[in-house]
Amino acid sequence: MKIVFLLHNAYAIGGTVRTTLNLAAALTGCGGHEVEIVSMSRHREVPRFTVDPAVSLVPLVDTRIGGVDTQYAAYGEPAQDFPAAEKRHKQYTRLHDLRVRDYLERCDADVVIGTRPGINVYLAMHGPRTALRIGQEHLRHDAHSKKLRAVLARHYRSLDAVVTMTAADAEVYRARMTLPGVRVLSVPNIVPEAPCPPSEGTSKIIASAGRLAPGKRFDLLLEAFAAVAAQEPEWQLRIYGGGPEEAKLRDLIAGLGLSGRAHLMGAHSPIEPEFAKASIVVSASDAESFGMTLVEAMRCGVPAVSTNAPLGPAEIITDGVDGRLVPVGDARALAEALVDLIQDAPHRHSMARAAFASARRYDPDPIVARYDLLFAELRETRRGRSWQRLRHRAANWARRKTRSPRGPARTAPARGTRSDPRPT
């Protein structure tokens, strides 16, 4: 079976890029499929992440300065097909629209999978009708603006399936977006085994990772760690990542008197060797569409303490067994959970062992099996789902006709008069 992924930029760093490359490699290696990744843009010569040699990579628009594509008139025009309400809209051009349409019209894949909302709209508009068309949602339903959700509701009805990263988000889509004939389900990301030995759990290091952006709440984490440091002065905090909040966080570290205790380590890839140096990994996010760093920590045999953010952490962590969940935005609860694990080493080691075992849920084999089952189900139910769409459209048409207001009855114009008089 030939499977094509449509990806925003396979040459960049990002969670969706990494998870798509993981899934593509697994579908090739474990599933025996032919896999191709189509990158909407290309801004550098070589991808930052390693692409499995068995996976084909096809860039559509070369955005490098001075490149041939940048000379086309369409490159200077805004995209028309990519939805304006999508936050990446400014990174798309009319040339992207044309290249995507041309590729999809010639595409001979059995399955085409989009990986972000705007690309899923491309897929709904231009995807080959002979292929299964699947839209992945790596963000949460509620993370999209109301305007974008309205666009997605209209276009997602043309897809065969919408796949979310968590069961909770799939439930939200089913409840709030009417998609007749579209299978809505969750399949988590693949998180491969760590490329390093598991943590020994003896270091006095707490680690955290993510983009240094407001929603990740590293300010809350530093506030909590200030309370931890007052009780456990030998422990340190290492924060991995880069982003717009870096200067603000450096000032906060100094203001809280944590210089030399809390460290901004910069971005590291892969992150697992850094997590393996820690005894606890922590996340203070306000919201997570999945919670990749939590699983990566568990892969390293490190228990995670996380805010119970919507929607991912509660599906990853079993509170008190392989990690801890605390209320969102509660620095005190976060500090107390960290201190509990610091002071109760036997419990921390027990959690570490449970976390390491629990992370096997994200092995490639079971995830590939779930996708293979989905492909088979979609093929078998294609005709029935088409009838669901037709019945829904017919019912909507009937409702509109019934509700349409009726104006006063028109009388026939008198003979010799004009029904639409115009000035002479």
N, C-alpha and C positions, 0 to 999 in steps of 0.2 A: 504494500500500500504506500502511495506517495502522500506525504504530509508536508504542508507548507505553513510556516509561521510568518506572520507580518509583524515586524518589530520596528519601533520608532527609530532607534539608532543602535545597531549591533556593535558599533565601534566605541561606544561610550561606557561609562561605569554607572551602574544602577541596579537596584534589586530586580526589576523586571528583566533586564538584560541577563543577569546571572541565572535567574530561575528558568528563563526560556532556553538558555544554552544547556542547562542541566537536563531539562525535559527533552530537548532535541537529541542530546547524546544518549539518553536512556531509551528513547523510542527507536533509535538506530541500533544500539547495542543489545538491549534486552528484548525489544519488540521486533527487531529485524525489518523495520520499515525504512523506506527511502525518505530522508528528511532534508528540506531546504529552508533556509532562513532568508527572508527578503527584508532588507533594511531600507526603510524609507529614505534615510539620509546616510551620508558618509562624510565625516569631517576629518578623518586621518587615514593614513596608509594601512595601518594594522590594528585590528581590534585590541582593546585593552585586556579583555578576558580571553583565555584560550578557547578556541572553537575546535570541537572534535573534528579530526580529519575526515571522518565519514559524513559529516554534515556539510552541505553546500551553502555558500554564503553569496547572496546576490544583492549588491547595492543598487538602488534606483536613481538617486540624485546625489551627485558629488558636490558637496557644499564648500569644499576647500577653496580658499581665495585664489583667484586666477585660473580655476579649473574651467573646462569647456562648458559644463552645465551652467555656470554662473553667467555665461555670456548670452544665454537664450532670453528672449523678451519675456517668456512665461515665468522665468525665474524671478523677475522683478515684480510680478503681479501676485496679489494675495490669493490664497486658495479659495475656491468656491465650494468644493465638495466636502472638504474637511470642516467640521462644524465650528463656527465662530465662537461658540460658548466654551469650547474645549481650551484648556489653559495653554496647550502647545500650539494654538492656531498660528501665532506669529512665526513659528518655525517652519510652517508649511507654505508652499507657493502653488501657483497654478501649474507649474511644471510637475510638482508632486502629484497633483490631481491627474494630470495626463499620463504620467508614467505608471501610476498605480492602476488606472483604468486599462491601459494597454497591456500591462502584465497580467491582470486578472482575466481579461477577455481571452488571452491566449493560454491561460493556465490549464494544465492537464492533471492537476492534483486530485486525489480522492477526498482529501480533507484539507480545508484552509482554516487556520486559526488566527484571529486577531488578538492583539495583546494590550490594547488601550482603547478608550471610548471612541476617539476620532477615527482610529484605524478600523474599528468594528463598523463604523458607519460606511467607510470605504468598502468594506467587505459586503455589507448589506446592499449597497448600491450596485457594485460591479462584480461581485463574486460569481464564479461559474455556477450555474444552476445544477450542473451534474455533480458537483462536489458537496460534501457536508460542510456547512459554514458555521463555525463556532466562535463566539466572542468570549474571550477571557476578560475578567474584571479583576485587576490587581489592586484597585482602590475600592473603597466602600461606596455603596449606593449613596449614603448620606454625605459623602465627601464631594459629590457632584452638585453643581448649582441647579436650582429649580429649572432654569432655562435649558441647561444641558440635558437634564433628565427627561424633559419633554421631547427633545430631539431624539434621544436614545429610545424612548418608548415607541416612537414612530418607526424607527429603523430596525430595532431589535426584533420586531415581529417578522422580519424576513429571514432571520437566522434559524438554524436548526437547534442551537443550544446556547445558553449563557452559563459560563462556568465561573463561579466565585471561588475565593481562597478559603472561605469559612462557611460552615453550615448556617451560622447566624445571618450572614449577609445574603445567602441564597434565600432564606426565609423572608428577609426584607424585600428582596426583588419579587418574590412570588406574591407578597401581600400588597405591594405598592405599584407594581408595573404589570399591566395586563398584557400578557404575551401568549396568545392562543397558539397552540401547536409548537411552542418552543419549550424544550426541556431546560429547566433551571435547576442546577445542582452545584454542589461544591466538590472540588478536588484540591487538596492542599499541595503546596509546592514540594518538589523533591529537594531534600537537603542531604547531599552525599556525606559519607563518612569523613571525619576530619583528617586532614593530611598530616597528622601529628599524633603522638601518644596522648592519652587522656591526662587530665590534670591529676596531680597527686593530692591536691586539696590541702596542702600544708602551708602555702604562702599566705601572707597577710595582705592580699591584694583583692580589691573589688574592682571589677571591670564593667564598662558600659560602652556601647557603640551605636553610632547613627549619625545622621546629618545634624549639624549644629543649627537647628531651626526651632522656632518657638514651640511647635507641637510636640517635640520630643522631650520637652520640659527638663532640660539639663539644669536649669536654674533651681527647680524643685529638688532634683537629685543633690545638688550641692548644698542646699539648705538642710536636707536630711543628713547628708554626710557630716556636716558641721556638728550635728548632735551626736553622731556615731563617734567622731574623732574625739569629742570631749570625754567619752567613756572608754574608748579603745585607741589610745594615742599611737600605737604601733602600726595600725592599719592605714593603707593608702588607697586612693581612688584614681583609676586611670580611665580617661574618656577618649575613645577613638573616633575620629571623624573630622570633617571640615564643614564649614558653612557660614552663613551670615551672622550667626550669634557668637562667633569666636571671640571678638574683642570684648563684647559684653560679659561673656563668661569669665574671661581672664580678669576683668575688673571685679567680678563677683567673688572669684577665688581669693583675690587680695583683700577685699572688703570683709570676707568672712574669716580671715586669718588662716586660710588653708594653703598658703604658699608652701611648697615643699611636701604637702600631703595630698593635694588633688592636682592632677596633671592632665593637660590637654595634649594628647599624644599624636594628633594628626591622623590622616586616613591610612589604614593598613589593609592590604588585600593579598592573600586571604587573611581573615580575622581570627581563624581558629587557633593558630599558634599563640596569639596574644591571649585569647580566652583560656588556653591551657595553662598559662602562667598564673591564672587567678584561682581563687577558691569560691568566689561568688560573682555572678553576673547580674546586673540590675537594669531594669527599664522603668522609666518614670513617665512614659508617653501618655498623652491625653487620649489618643486613638491609634489603633493599628489595624490595617487591613488583613494582616497575617501575624507577623511577629517573628521574622526570619532570625534575628539575633538570638531569640530565646532558644530556638531549635539548635542553632549553631553552638550555643553554650552547652546544651544538653548533649550534643554530639561529642563534646570535649569532656564529658563527665563532670560538669559544673552545674550546681543547682542555680536556678534563676529566681530572683525576686522581681515581681512586675506589678505595676498598677493593673487593675482589672479593667483595662481599657477596651472599649468596643473596637473590634469584634474578635480579635484573634487570641489573646493570651489565655482566656478561660478554656479554649479548645486545645491548648498546648500543655498548659500546666494543670496538674491536679494538686490543688492547694494542700500543703502539709505532707504531700507524698514525694513529689519530685521537684517541688519549688514552692514559692509563696506568692499569693495574690493579695494585694492591698487596695483600698479605695483610691480612685483617681483623684489627684490633687491633694492628697493627704501626706504632707512631709513627715508628720509625727509617726503615722502608721508605717511609712516606709522605713524610717530610722529604727523603729522598734523591731521590725522584721529582720533588718540587717543585724542588729545587735543580738537578737535571739540566735541567729545562725552562727555568728562569730563566737558567742559564749558557749554554745552547745555543739562542740565539734563532732561527737558521735552522731547526732541527728543530721548534721550537715553532710557527713560522709555517707550516711544512709540515703539521704536525698540525692547525693551525687550518683550513687549506684543506680537508684531508681530512674534518674533522669537519663543516664546513659542507655539503659534498657528501653525506656519509653521512646527515645528518639528513633528507634528502629521503624516506627510507623512511617517515617519519611524516607525510607529506603527507595531506590528507584523501582525495584520489581513490583511492589504493591501499587505504586502510583501508575506505572505503565499498564498494569492489569486493569485498573479502573478506567483508564482512557480507552483501552481496547474494548472493554465492555460497553462503554458509551458509544463508540463508533458503531459497534454491532447493533445496539438498540436503536440508534438513529436511522440506520439503513433499513431495519425491519419495520420501523413505525413511520417511515417517510410518507406513505400514502395516507395513513390515518391522520397524521398531523396536518397534512395539506387540507383535508376535509374539515378539520377543526378551524383552520384559518378561514376557509370559505364560509362556514356556518356563522362564524363570529362576524365577518364582514356583512353577511346578509342580515343578521340580526341588528347590527348597527344601522344599516340602511333603513330597515323597517322602522326602527325607533325614531330615526330622524324624520322620516315621512310622517309618522304619527304625531310628532311634536311640532312639526312646522306650522307656524301661525297661518290662519286663513284670513285673508283680507276681505272686504265687502265685495259682494258679487258685482261684476262689471256688466253694465247694460250696453247693448249694441249701439253704436253711433247711428244717429238718424241718417237716412239715405241722403246722399249728397254732401255730407260733412266729412271732415277728416278726423280720424281718431288720434292723430299725433300732429296737431297743428303746429306749424313752424312760421316764424315771421317771414314776411315777403319783402 
